[in-house]
Amino acid sequence: MSARVRAVVDPRFPAELARLRRKRGLSLRGLARDVFYGKSYLHDLETGRAQPTGDVARHLDDVLRAGGTLAAMVVDTPAVTTRDDDQRLAYVVSHPTRLDAPAVRLLADVLAHQRRLDDAVAAPAVLSWAVPQWRTVRDLAVRARGPHAPELHAVAAEWTQFVGWLHAEARNDAEAVRVLVEAGEQADAVDSGPLAAQVENFRGYVERQRGNPRGIVRHFLAAYHTPGASALQRVGDAVQAAHGYALLGDRAAAGRLLDEASDLTTAAESEPPLPLAYWLTPTFSRMGLGLAYLALGDKAAAADNLRAGLTGLPADQCDAEWTQEYRRALVVAIG
């Protein structure tokens, strides 16, 4: 689980490089001449046998006049752990009964780094890095013993939820549901209401991408009514369940939930964001409110709320892949 500077590569990079080369009418030899890389190295990039660095991707992008397509598929990430940290983690993985607090904190830091990376990098690229590490942590959690094992179980449960979210974001719907079911079981096992509610929220997101209003209502209502969910979570879940009811044509149910969300907002505003849902703020929930108003046919209210939610995003989240759903809705609302 080492990282000094690591390139996170979108698995679609090899095929896109080959497509762009052919589009320019270049052979591998011709591209090698233009970029001053070896033909065999370029072949390995196109077949996935070699991984590009960010500099390599940017150079290829420039030569192929790809407009940033290739460069966006490779992100060099800063080191999360030191070599000493890596040795500590390797030792714990080999000796799970020796799990200690610093090792658990290191794993939590790696997960936090991956979650932030998801705000800047396409989900398929993050999956290629996150899944192997998740499997290692999940296996370690099963074998770990001692006083720090419960802390590790909580980190593993959150990691499972995150991998489920990445699959949902990448539209690997069946795998997303499978992993999120596992995440729900783990959330219950560690007795975390916020984690359990977030799992249902992510399942509601899957159903929204599928265009299934009943599924939207079912899972966001389950999140809304999960014991132990935070006020911030419940505001967002009520709004998104209202969106599902609006899509079903049940304006009364949608209205009741929007009223309940409004009543909860005061409590939510005084509540700090949860570490496991760091993006949640009352302003963030206005994007979901915009979707609900759009489904209710109130385009003016939809546009106001979508704009407010998108404008209120922190700088490092503004270009996140998941924002595109709300940007598309804003275009519809103002069209």
Secondary structure, DSSP 8 states (H G I E B T S, - for coil): ---SSEEEE-TTHHHHHHHHHHHTT--HHHHHHHHT--HHHHHHHHHTSS---HHHHHHHHHHHT-TTHHHHTEEEE--SS-HHHHHHHHHHHH-GGG--HHHHHHHHHHHHHHHHHTTTS-HHHHHHHHHHHHHHHHHHHHH--STTHHHHHHHHHHHHHHHHHHHHHTT-HHHHHHHHHHHHHHHHHTT-HHHHHHHHHHHHHHHHHHT-HHHHHHHHHHHHT-TT--HHHHHHHHHHHHHHHHHHT-HHHHHHHHHHHHHHHHHHHTS--BTTBTT--TTTHHHHHHHHHHHTT-HHHHHHHHHHHHHTS-GGGTT-GGGHHHHHHHHHHH-
